[in-house]
């Protein structure tokens, strides 16, 4: 309320008590954006306005549809997409970011899994698991 040049917040604390208070007490036209893919659906149910997503880089259609459905109040339909992501999201972050999303993008033939030092690509075992979940849970175009 004290600063006209601050128009929103990226919320990724995972603290639902804090997030609920921010959303409930925010000034008019102040945006609350999820910064954590796996809690985007519940944050939007609380009144968040959108997401800054990692997973959407690999799955833009499905993630955007989930957000769009939430914005339209269609939470039952959005929940189905939220659950679709529950198996892949932990894998994307289990060996650090951005290695997991780069592995997914490589599986989808969008780019290589190359990352610059000091970052490292994910293990072969995780790469295989990511590929398996993508094949099982997501419609791969192309």
N, C-alpha and C positions, 0 to 999 in steps of 0.2 A: 504493500500500500504506500510505502514511502518513496518509491523510485519509479518514475514514469518510463524509464528506459529499460526496465526489466519486464519482459512480456510473458515469461514462462519459465518452467523448470523441467529438466530431464531428471526423472526420479528413478533411481536404480538401487535404493538402499535395501529393499526387501522388507523394510519395517512397515507393516501394514497399518499400524497405529499412527505412525508419522504421516504416511501417505494419505490416509483417510482424513487427518486433520488439515493437511495442505489442501486437499480437494474441497473439503467442506468450508474452509475459511478463506479461500482464495478470493481476490477481488474480481469483479466482472472483467471479462476478456483476458484473464490470465490463464495461460495454457499449462496443463500438466501432461507431460509426455513420458511414456514408459521408456526406460533405457535398459530394460531387461526382458528379453524375448519371452522367457517362460512365465512371467507374471503379467504380460500384456493383457490377456483376457480378463483376469480378475481386476486389474487396475481400471480397465475400461468399464467394467460393470460398476465400479465405484464412481465413475465419472471422468476418468482421464480422457484426453483429447486425441491421442495417437501414440506413435511409437517411433523411436530411432532404433532400427532393427539390424542385427547381424544376419539372422536367418533369411530375411527377405532378399538378401543378395543372391541366394541360391534358389529360393522358392517364392519369388515375388508375387505370383498370381494367388497362391493359397494364403500367404500371410496377409497380403492386401485385402483379400476377400474377407478374412477373419476380422480385420480391423473395420472394414466397411460395414459388415454386418453388425458389429458392436455399435458403431456410430449410428446405425439405423434402429438400434434397440432389438435386433433379432438375435438374442443371446443363445437360444436353443440351437440355431443353425451355426452360429459362431463357435459354440462349444465343441461341435464335431470337428472343426478345423483345429481348434486348440488341442484337442486330444490327439489329433494326427501328428502334431509336432512334439508330443511328450517323449517319444522314443529317440528322436534325432537331436533335440536340443542339448541334453546332457553330454552326448558324444561330441558335439561341436566345441564344447568348452573343456572337456576332460583332460586334455593335454595342453591347454592354453589357447589363447586367441592371438592371432588369426589362423593358426594351424588347422583347426577343425573345419572352419568355413572354407579355407583354401582346399582342403581334401574333398569336401562336398562339391565345390566348384569344379575340381579336377574330375571327379566321378561323372559330373554332368557335362563334361567336355567344354566347359566355359573358359577355363584357364588352367595353368599348371599349379601344382601345390607349392611351388617355389616361394620361400620367404627369405629375407635377408637376415644375416646375423645381427644381433644375438638371438633372434627367433629361430625356431627349428620346425621342420615339418612334423606331422604326427607319425607315430609308429605305423608300420605296415599292418599290424593287427587292428589298430583303430581305423586306418584307411579302409580295410576290408569290412569292418563292422558298419562304418558309415555307408559304404556302397550297398551293403546288404539291406540296411534300413531304408535307404532311398529307393531301392528296387521294390521293396515290400510295401512301403507306405505312400509313395509319391508317383504320380503319373509323369513319366519322363518324356518330354517332347523332343523329337528329332532323332 
